[in-house]
Amino acid sequence: MPSGKAMKPEKNQLPKIEAEDFYFNEQGLMVFTEKYHLKRGYCCGSGCKHCPYPKERENP
């Protein structure tokens, strides 16, 4: 029975990564662009630099 909540896509359903979806920073780490995050369709909660999704408020 569906719960009515939106579910994240399964990891094997992630979009194909293309050249414009990321860059390498000065430390050599891969950084995903806003375009890739929008293509993925959800926030992973890792605090990504270019995440276009609203930040969750922390409890005081």
Secondary structure, DSSP 8 states (H G I E B T S, - for coil): ---S------GGG-----GGGEEE-TTS-EEE-HHHHHHHTS--SS--TT--S-------
